[in-house]
Amino acid sequence: MLLWTWTLLLLITSAVGCSSSLDQSERGIMIFAASSLTETFQEAGQVFEEDESKIPVRFNFAGSQLLRAQLEFGAKADVFASADEYQMDLTIGSGLVSGSPVQFASNQLVVITPLEDGRDNTAHRVMVRDLGGLAQEGAKLALALPEVPVGVYTREVLQNLADRVEVLGPGYPELVLANAVTLDRNVRSVVQKVVLGEVDAGVVYRTDAATDHTSTKVTVLSIPKDANIVAGYPIATLKSSANPALSEAFVRFILMEQSQTILRSHGFGLSAAPVGFRNQPVATER
Protein backbone atom coordinates (compact mmCIF):
# COMPACT_ATOMS: atom_id res chain seq x y z
CA MET A 1 0.00 0.00 0.00
CA LEU A 2 2.82 2.38 0.92
CA LEU A 3 4.63 1.55 -2.32
CA TRP A 4 1.49 2.30 -4.32
CA THR A 5 1.04 5.64 -2.55
CA TRP A 6 4.61 6.71 -3.32
CA THR A 7 4.22 5.57 -6.93
CA LEU A 8 1.03 7.62 -7.30
CA LEU A 9 2.71 10.69 -5.81
CA LEU A 10 5.63 10.22 -8.19
CA LEU A 11 3.30 10.06 -11.18
CA ILE A 12 1.45 13.20 -10.07
CA THR A 13 4.71 15.08 -9.50
CA SER A 14 6.00 14.00 -12.88
CA ALA A 15 2.80 15.17 -14.58
CA VAL A 16 2.96 18.55 -12.85
CA GLY A 17 6.61 18.86 -13.77
CA CYS A 18 5.88 18.15 -17.42
CA SER A 19 3.07 20.67 -17.41
CA SER A 20 5.23 23.37 -15.81
CA SER A 21 8.00 22.72 -18.30
CA LEU A 22 5.75 23.59 -21.24
CA ASP A 23 6.63 26.83 -22.94
CA GLN A 24 4.11 29.46 -21.88
CA SER A 25 3.34 30.36 -25.49
CA GLU A 26 2.27 26.78 -26.19
CA ARG A 27 -0.47 27.11 -23.58
CA GLY A 28 -1.87 30.14 -25.35
CA ILE A 29 -4.00 32.79 -23.66
CA MET A 30 -7.45 33.08 -22.12
CA ILE A 31 -9.55 36.11 -23.03
CA PHE A 32 -12.49 37.17 -20.84
CA ALA A 33 -14.76 39.20 -23.14
CA ALA A 34 -18.24 40.72 -23.06
CA SER A 35 -20.87 38.52 -24.72
CA SER A 36 -21.55 41.15 -27.39
CA LEU A 37 -18.02 40.54 -28.68
CA THR A 38 -18.54 36.81 -29.31
CA GLU A 39 -18.47 36.59 -33.11
CA THR A 40 -16.01 39.45 -33.52
CA PHE A 41 -13.41 38.13 -31.10
CA GLN A 42 -13.77 34.57 -32.36
CA GLU A 43 -12.95 35.80 -35.85
CA ALA A 44 -10.11 38.03 -34.65
CA GLY A 45 -8.79 35.21 -32.47
CA GLN A 46 -8.46 32.90 -35.45
CA VAL A 47 -6.41 35.51 -37.31
CA PHE A 48 -4.23 36.09 -34.25
CA GLU A 49 -3.59 32.36 -33.89
CA GLU A 50 -2.43 32.17 -37.49
CA ASP A 51 -0.19 35.19 -37.07
CA GLU A 52 1.31 33.76 -33.89
CA SER A 53 2.13 30.29 -35.28
CA LYS A 54 -1.08 28.59 -34.13
CA ILE A 55 -0.75 29.67 -30.49
CA PRO A 56 -4.21 28.87 -29.04
CA VAL A 57 -6.55 31.68 -28.04
CA ARG A 58 -9.42 30.64 -25.76
CA PHE A 59 -12.42 32.73 -24.79
CA ASN A 60 -14.88 33.08 -21.95
CA PHE A 61 -17.85 35.18 -23.09
CA ALA A 62 -20.38 36.49 -20.57
CA GLY A 63 -21.81 39.68 -19.13
CA SER A 64 -18.97 42.04 -18.20
CA GLN A 65 -20.15 42.22 -14.59
CA LEU A 66 -20.05 38.42 -14.32
CA LEU A 67 -16.57 38.22 -15.85
CA ARG A 68 -15.33 40.86 -13.42
CA ALA A 69 -16.81 38.92 -10.50
CA GLN A 70 -15.17 35.70 -11.72
CA LEU A 71 -11.81 37.47 -11.82
CA GLU A 72 -12.31 38.85 -8.34
CA PHE A 73 -13.07 35.35 -7.06
CA GLY A 74 -9.80 34.04 -8.46
CA ALA A 75 -10.49 33.01 -12.05
CA LYS A 76 -7.30 33.13 -14.11
CA ALA A 77 -7.26 34.97 -17.41
CA ASP A 78 -4.81 36.94 -19.52
CA VAL A 79 -6.97 39.70 -21.03
CA PHE A 80 -10.26 41.34 -20.07
CA ALA A 81 -12.46 43.14 -22.64
CA SER A 82 -15.47 44.87 -21.09
CA ALA A 83 -18.57 46.42 -22.63
CA ASP A 84 -18.24 49.47 -20.42
CA GLU A 85 -15.69 51.46 -18.46
CA TYR A 86 -17.41 50.93 -15.11
CA GLN A 87 -16.73 47.19 -14.95
CA MET A 88 -13.16 47.80 -16.05
CA ASP A 89 -12.77 50.47 -13.35
CA LEU A 90 -13.99 48.00 -10.73
CA THR A 91 -11.48 45.44 -12.00
CA ILE A 92 -8.72 48.04 -11.73
CA GLY A 93 -9.89 48.87 -8.21
CA SER A 94 -9.52 45.20 -7.27
CA GLY A 95 -5.88 45.35 -8.32
CA LEU A 96 -6.32 42.84 -11.16
CA VAL A 97 -5.36 44.95 -14.18
CA SER A 98 -1.83 45.28 -15.48
CA GLY A 99 -1.07 48.59 -17.17
CA SER A 100 -3.67 50.97 -18.59
CA PRO A 101 -6.85 49.86 -20.40
CA VAL A 102 -7.47 51.13 -23.91
CA GLN A 103 -10.79 51.63 -25.69
CA PHE A 104 -10.88 49.68 -28.93
CA ALA A 105 -14.51 49.84 -30.08
CA SER A 106 -17.87 51.49 -29.56
CA ASN A 107 -21.49 50.43 -29.84
CA GLN A 108 -25.02 51.81 -29.62
CA LEU A 109 -28.46 50.52 -28.67
CA VAL A 110 -31.45 49.51 -30.77
CA VAL A 111 -34.84 47.98 -30.03
CA ILE A 112 -35.63 44.62 -31.62
CA THR A 113 -39.02 42.94 -32.06
CA PRO A 114 -39.86 39.46 -33.39
CA LEU A 115 -40.72 39.23 -37.06
CA GLU A 116 -44.35 38.58 -37.88
CA ASP A 117 -43.68 35.15 -39.31
CA GLY A 118 -47.03 33.44 -38.79
CA ARG A 119 -46.04 31.54 -35.67
CA ASP A 120 -48.79 30.86 -33.15
CA ASN A 121 -47.28 33.21 -30.61
CA THR A 122 -47.88 36.23 -32.87
CA ALA A 123 -51.63 35.89 -32.33
CA HIS A 124 -51.48 36.99 -28.69
CA ARG A 125 -48.52 39.36 -28.89
CA VAL A 126 -48.62 43.10 -28.47
CA MET A 127 -47.05 44.55 -31.60
CA VAL A 128 -44.34 47.09 -30.78
CA ARG A 129 -44.01 49.20 -33.91
CA ASP A 130 -42.24 52.25 -32.48
CA LEU A 131 -40.47 53.42 -29.34
CA GLY A 132 -43.76 54.51 -27.79
CA GLY A 133 -44.92 50.92 -28.05
CA LEU A 134 -42.45 49.87 -25.36
CA ALA A 135 -44.64 51.67 -22.83
CA GLN A 136 -48.02 50.44 -24.04
CA GLU A 137 -50.12 48.40 -21.66
CA GLY A 138 -49.63 44.66 -21.97
CA ALA A 139 -46.31 44.79 -23.82
CA LYS A 140 -43.83 42.15 -22.64
CA LEU A 141 -40.22 43.22 -22.73
CA ALA A 142 -36.84 41.59 -22.18
CA LEU A 143 -34.25 43.92 -20.68
CA ALA A 144 -30.88 43.41 -19.07
CA LEU A 145 -30.35 43.66 -15.34
CA PRO A 146 -29.47 47.16 -14.10
CA GLU A 147 -25.92 46.11 -13.17
CA VAL A 148 -25.18 44.73 -16.66
CA PRO A 149 -23.55 47.28 -19.02
CA VAL A 150 -26.33 47.06 -21.61
CA GLY A 151 -28.84 47.36 -18.75
CA VAL A 152 -27.16 50.54 -17.51
CA TYR A 153 -27.18 51.95 -21.04
CA THR A 154 -30.83 50.97 -21.52
CA ARG A 155 -31.96 52.93 -18.50
CA GLU A 156 -29.90 55.93 -19.57
CA VAL A 157 -31.45 55.85 -23.04
CA LEU A 158 -34.99 55.57 -21.64
CA GLN A 159 -34.41 58.69 -19.58
CA ASN A 160 -32.93 60.48 -22.59
CA LEU A 161 -35.99 59.60 -24.64
CA ALA A 162 -38.29 60.93 -21.93
CA ASP A 163 -36.32 64.18 -21.77
CA ARG A 164 -35.93 64.75 -25.52
CA VAL A 165 -38.97 63.19 -27.21
CA GLU A 166 -41.95 65.18 -25.97
CA VAL A 167 -44.59 62.73 -27.15
CA LEU A 168 -43.22 59.99 -24.85
CA GLY A 169 -43.68 62.00 -21.67
CA PRO A 170 -41.81 62.15 -18.34
CA GLY A 171 -43.23 58.84 -17.09
CA TYR A 172 -41.92 56.91 -20.06
CA PRO A 173 -38.97 55.14 -18.34
CA GLU A 174 -41.14 53.85 -15.50
CA LEU A 175 -43.81 52.55 -17.88
CA VAL A 176 -41.22 50.74 -20.00
CA LEU A 177 -39.45 49.19 -17.01
CA ALA A 178 -42.80 48.05 -15.62
CA ASN A 179 -43.33 46.05 -18.84
CA ALA A 180 -40.12 44.07 -18.35
CA VAL A 181 -41.13 40.46 -17.75
CA THR A 182 -37.54 39.26 -17.69
CA LEU A 183 -34.26 40.86 -16.60
CA ASP A 184 -31.27 39.06 -18.03
CA ARG A 185 -27.58 38.72 -17.14
CA ASN A 186 -26.25 39.49 -20.61
CA VAL A 187 -27.39 40.94 -23.91
CA ARG A 188 -27.44 37.59 -25.71
CA SER A 189 -30.14 36.32 -23.35
CA VAL A 190 -32.28 39.34 -24.25
CA VAL A 191 -31.72 38.65 -27.95
CA GLN A 192 -32.67 34.99 -27.59
CA LYS A 193 -35.98 35.76 -25.91
CA VAL A 194 -36.94 38.16 -28.70
CA VAL A 195 -35.86 35.77 -31.45
CA LEU A 196 -37.92 32.98 -29.88
CA GLY A 197 -40.97 35.24 -29.65
CA GLU A 198 -41.13 34.92 -25.87
CA VAL A 199 -41.41 38.70 -25.55
CA ASP A 200 -42.65 41.57 -27.69
CA ALA A 201 -39.40 43.55 -27.73
CA GLY A 202 -35.96 43.93 -26.21
CA VAL A 203 -33.20 46.53 -26.02
CA VAL A 204 -29.84 45.29 -27.28
CA TYR A 205 -26.64 46.47 -28.91
CA ARG A 206 -26.74 47.36 -32.59
CA THR A 207 -24.14 44.67 -33.26
CA ASP A 208 -26.22 41.93 -31.64
CA ALA A 209 -29.17 42.76 -33.87
CA ALA A 210 -26.91 42.46 -36.92
CA THR A 211 -25.56 38.94 -36.32
CA ASP A 212 -26.40 36.26 -38.87
CA HIS A 213 -28.44 34.37 -36.30
CA THR A 214 -30.54 37.40 -35.37
CA SER A 215 -30.86 39.76 -38.34
CA THR A 216 -33.26 37.54 -40.29
CA LYS A 217 -35.52 36.97 -37.29
CA VAL A 218 -36.12 40.46 -35.90
CA THR A 219 -37.25 43.92 -36.86
CA VAL A 220 -34.92 46.71 -35.71
CA LEU A 221 -36.24 50.01 -34.36
CA SER A 222 -33.63 52.75 -34.30
CA ILE A 223 -33.15 55.13 -31.38
CA PRO A 224 -32.69 58.84 -32.21
CA LYS A 225 -29.04 59.79 -32.21
CA ASP A 226 -29.44 62.56 -29.64
CA ALA A 227 -31.07 60.13 -27.20
CA ASN A 228 -28.78 57.17 -27.80
CA ILE A 229 -25.48 56.43 -26.06
CA VAL A 230 -22.03 55.56 -27.29
CA ALA A 231 -20.82 52.52 -25.38
CA GLY A 232 -17.03 52.37 -25.16
CA TYR A 233 -15.30 48.98 -24.98
CA PRO A 234 -12.02 48.92 -23.00
CA ILE A 235 -9.48 46.09 -23.06
CA ALA A 236 -6.55 45.40 -20.74
CA THR A 237 -4.06 42.74 -19.78
CA LEU A 238 -4.39 41.14 -16.35
CA LYS A 239 -1.89 40.58 -13.57
CA SER A 240 -2.92 36.91 -13.46
CA SER A 241 -1.61 36.39 -17.00
CA ALA A 242 0.84 33.51 -17.32
CA ASN A 243 2.12 35.04 -20.54
CA PRO A 244 2.18 38.86 -20.31
CA ALA A 245 4.06 39.31 -23.59
CA LEU A 246 1.50 37.33 -25.59
CA SER A 247 -1.37 39.06 -23.76
CA GLU A 248 0.01 42.48 -24.66
CA ALA A 249 0.47 41.29 -28.24
CA PHE A 250 -3.23 40.39 -28.39
CA VAL A 251 -4.26 43.82 -27.09
CA ARG A 252 -2.05 45.50 -29.67
CA PHE A 253 -3.51 43.24 -32.35
CA ILE A 254 -7.06 44.33 -31.45
CA LEU A 255 -5.99 47.92 -32.07
CA MET A 256 -4.52 47.20 -35.49
CA GLU A 257 -6.24 47.79 -38.82
CA GLN A 258 -6.88 44.09 -39.46
CA SER A 259 -8.87 43.70 -36.24
CA GLN A 260 -10.55 47.06 -36.60
CA THR A 261 -11.78 45.98 -40.03
CA ILE A 262 -13.31 42.88 -38.43
CA LEU A 263 -14.95 45.06 -35.78
CA ARG A 264 -16.43 47.36 -38.43
CA SER A 265 -17.72 44.39 -40.41
CA HIS A 266 -19.73 43.35 -37.35
CA GLY A 267 -21.16 46.83 -36.86
CA PHE A 268 -18.89 48.22 -34.17
CA GLY A 269 -17.71 51.81 -34.25
CA LEU A 270 -14.19 52.83 -33.33
CA SER A 271 -12.88 54.51 -30.20
CA ALA A 272 -9.81 56.68 -29.94
CA ALA A 273 -7.02 55.15 -27.87
CA PRO A 274 -5.84 57.05 -24.76
CA VAL A 275 -2.49 58.79 -24.61
CA GLY A 276 -0.51 55.76 -23.50
CA PHE A 277 -1.44 53.87 -26.65
CA ARG A 278 -0.99 56.58 -29.28
CA ASN A 279 2.29 55.01 -30.31
CA GLN A 280 0.46 51.81 -31.23
CA PRO A 281 -0.90 51.14 -34.75
CA VAL A 282 -4.48 52.26 -34.13
CA ALA A 283 -6.83 52.28 -37.11
CA THR A 284 -8.68 55.39 -38.21
CA GLU A 285 -12.31 55.26 -39.33
CA ARG A 286 -12.92 55.81 -43.02
C-alpha positions in Angstrom: 0.0 0.0 0.0 2.8 2.4 0.9 4.6 1.6 -2.3 1.5 2.3 -4.3 1.0 5.6 -2.6 4.6 6.7 -3.3 4.2 5.6 -6.9 1.0 7.6 -7.3 2.7 10.7 -5.8 5.6 10.2 -8.2 3.3 10.1 -11.2 1.5 13.2 -10.1 4.7 15.1 -9.5 6.0 14.0 -12.9 2.8 15.2 -14.6 3.0 18.5 -12.8 6.6 18.9 -13.8 5.9 18.1 -17.4 3.1 20.7 -17.4 5.2 23.4 -15.8 8.0 22.7 -18.3 5.7 23.6 -21.2 6.6 26.8 -22.9 4.1 29.5 -21.9 3.3 30.4 -25.5 2.3 26.8 -26.2 -0.5 27.1 -23.6 -1.9 30.1 -25.3 -4.0 32.8 -23.7 -7.4 33.1 -22.1 -9.6 36.1 -23.0 -12.5 37.2 -20.8 -14.8 39.2 -23.1 -18.2 40.7 -23.1 -20.9 38.5 -24.7 -21.6 41.1 -27.4 -18.0 40.5 -28.7 -18.5 36.8 -29.3 -18.5 36.6 -33.1 -16.0 39.5 -33.5 -13.4 38.1 -31.1 -13.8 34.6 -32.4 -12.9 35.8 -35.9 -10.1 38.0 -34.7 -8.8 35.2 -32.5 -8.5 32.9 -35.5 -6.4 35.5 -37.3 -4.2 36.1 -34.2 -3.6 32.4 -33.9 -2.4 32.2 -37.5 -0.2 35.2 -37.1 1.3 33.8 -33.9 2.1 30.3 -35.3 -1.1 28.6 -34.1 -0.7 29.7 -30.5 -4.2 28.9 -29.0 -6.6 31.7 -28.0 -9.4 30.6 -25.8 -12.4 32.7 -24.8 -14.9 33.1 -21.9 -17.9 35.2 -23.1 -20.4 36.5 -20.6 -21.8 39.7 -19.1 -19.0 42.0 -18.2 -20.1 42.2 -14.6 -20.0 38.4 -14.3 -16.6 38.2 -15.9 -15.3 40.9 -13.4 -16.8 38.9 -10.5 -15.2 35.7 -11.7 -11.8 37.5 -11.8 -12.3 38.9 -8.3 -13.1 35.3 -7.1 -9.8 34.0 -8.5 -10.5 33.0 -12.1 -7.3 33.1 -14.1 -7.3 35.0 -17.4 -4.8 36.9 -19.5 -7.0 39.7 -21.0 -10.3 41.3 -20.1 -12.5 43.1 -22.6 -15.5 44.9 -21.1 -18.6 46.4 -22.6 -18.2 49.5 -20.4 -15.7 51.5 -18.5 -17.4 50.9 -15.1 -16.7 47.2 -14.9 -13.2 47.8 -16.1 -12.8 50.5 -13.4 -14.0 48.0 -10.7 -11.5 45.4 -12.0 -8.7 48.0 -11.7 -9.9 48.9 -8.2 -9.5 45.2 -7.3 -5.9 45.4 -8.3 -6.3 42.8 -11.2 -5.4 44.9 -14.2 -1.8 45.3 -15.5 -1.1 48.6 -17.2 -3.7 51.0 -18.6 -6.8 49.9 -20.4 -7.5 51.1 -23.9 -10.8 51.6 -25.7 -10.9 49.7 -28.9 -14.5 49.8 -30.1 -17.9 51.5 -29.6 -21.5 50.4 -29.8 -25.0 51.8 -29.6 -28.5 50.5 -28.7 -31.4 49.5 -30.8 -34.8 48.0 -30.0 -35.6 44.6 -31.6 -39.0 42.9 -32.1 -39.9 39.5 -33.4 -40.7 39.2 -37.1 -44.4 38.6 -37.9 -43.7 35.1 -39.3 -47.0 33.4 -38.8 -46.0 31.5 -35.7 -48.8 30.9 -33.2 -47.3 33.2 -30.6 -47.9 36.2 -32.9 -51.6 35.9 -32.3 -51.5 37.0 -28.7 -48.5 39.4 -28.9 -48.6 43.1 -28.5 -47.0 44.6 -31.6 -44.3 47.1 -30.8 -44.0 49.2 -33.9 -42.2 52.2 -32.5 -40.5 53.4 -29.3 -43.8 54.5 -27.8 -44.9 50.9 -28.1 -42.5 49.9 -25.4 -44.6 51.7 -22.8 -48.0 50.4 -24.0 -50.1 48.4 -21.7 -49.6 44.7 -22.0 -46.3 44.8 -23.8 -43.8 42.1 -22.6 -40.2 43.2 -22.7 -36.8 41.6 -22.2 -34.2 43.9 -20.7 -30.9 43.4 -19.1 -30.3 43.7 -15.3 -29.5 47.2 -14.1 -25.9 46.1 -13.2 -25.2 44.7 -16.7 -23.5 47.3 -19.0 -26.3 47.1 -21.6 -28.8 47.4 -18.8 -27.2 50.5 -17.5 -27.2 52.0 -21.0 -30.8 51.0 -21.5 -32.0 52.9 -18.5 -29.9 55.9 -19.6 -31.4 55.9 -23.0 -35.0 55.6 -21.6 -34.4 58.7 -19.6 -32.9 60.5 -22.6 -36.0 59.6 -24.6 -38.3 60.9 -21.9 -36.3 64.2 -21.8 -35.9 64.7 -25.5 -39.0 63.2 -27.2 -41.9 65.2 -26.0 -44.6 62.7 -27.1 -43.2 60.0 -24.9 -43.7 62.0 -21.7 -41.8 62.1 -18.3 -43.2 58.8 -17.1 -41.9 56.9 -20.1 -39.0 55.1 -18.3 -41.1 53.9 -15.5 -43.8 52.5 -17.9 -41.2 50.7 -20.0 -39.4 49.2 -17.0 -42.8 48.0 -15.6 -43.3 46.1 -18.8 -40.1 44.1 -18.4 -41.1 40.5 -17.7 -37.5 39.3 -17.7 -34.3 40.9 -16.6 -31.3 39.1 -18.0 -27.6 38.7 -17.1 -26.3 39.5 -20.6 -27.4 40.9 -23.9 -27.4 37.6 -25.7 -30.1 36.3 -23.3 -32.3 39.3 -24.3 -31.7 38.7 -28.0 -32.7 35.0 -27.6 -36.0 35.8 -25.9 -36.9 38.2 -28.7 -35.9 35.8 -31.4 -37.9 33.0 -29.9 -41.0 35.2 -29.7 -41.1 34.9 -25.9 -41.4 38.7 -25.5 -42.6 41.6 -27.7 -39.4 43.5 -27.7 -36.0 43.9 -26.2 -33.2 46.5 -26.0 -29.8 45.3 -27.3 -26.6 46.5 -28.9 -26.7 47.4 -32.6 -24.1 44.7 -33.3 -26.2 41.9 -31.6 -29.2 42.8 -33.9 -26.9 42.5 -36.9 -25.6 38.9 -36.3 -26.4 36.3 -38.9 -28.4 34.4 -36.3 -30.5 37.4 -35.4 -30.9 39.8 -38.3 -33.3 37.5 -40.3 -35.5 37.0 -37.3 -36.1 40.5 -35.9 -37.2 43.9 -36.9 -34.9 46.7 -35.7 -36.2 50.0 -34.4 -33.6 52.7 -34.3 -33.1 55.1 -31.4 -32.7 58.8 -32.2 -29.0 59.8 -32.2 -29.4 62.6 -29.6 -31.1 60.1 -27.2 -28.8 57.2 -27.8 -25.5 56.4 -26.1 -22.0 55.6 -27.3 -20.8 52.5 -25.4 -17.0 52.4 -25.2 -15.3 49.0 -25.0 -12.0 48.9 -23.0 -9.5 46.1 -23.1 -6.6 45.4 -20.7 -4.1 42.7 -19.8 -4.4 41.1 -16.4 -1.9 40.6 -13.6 -2.9 36.9 -13.5 -1.6 36.4 -17.0 0.8 33.5 -17.3 2.1 35.0 -20.5 2.2 38.9 -20.3 4.1 39.3 -23.6 1.5 37.3 -25.6 -1.4 39.1 -23.8 0.0 42.5 -24.7 0.5 41.3 -28.2 -3.2 40.4 -28.4 -4.3 43.8 -27.1 -2.0 45.5 -29.7 -3.5 43.2 -32.3 -7.1 44.3 -31.5 -6.0 47.9 -32.1 -4.5 47.2 -35.5 -6.2 47.8 -38.8 -6.9 44.1 -39.5 -8.9 43.7 -36.2 -10.5 47.1 -36.6 -11.8 46.0 -40.0 -13.3 42.9 -38.4 -15.0 45.1 -35.8 -16.4 47.4 -38.4 -17.7 44.4 -40.4 -19.7 43.3 -37.4 -21.2 46.8 -36.9 -18.9 48.2 -34.2 -17.7 51.8 -34.2 -14.2 52.8 -33.3 -12.9 54.5 -30.2 -9.8 56.7 -29.9 -7.0 55.2 -27.9 -5.8 57.0 -24.8 -2.5 58.8 -24.6 -0.5 55.8 -23.5 -1.4 53.9 -26.7 -1.0 56.6 -29.3 2.3 55.0 -30.3 0.5 51.8 -31.2 -0.9 51.1 -34.7 -4.5 52.3 -34.1 -6.8 52.3 -37.1 -8.7 55.4 -38.2 -12.3 55.3 -39.3 -12.9 55.8 -43.0 
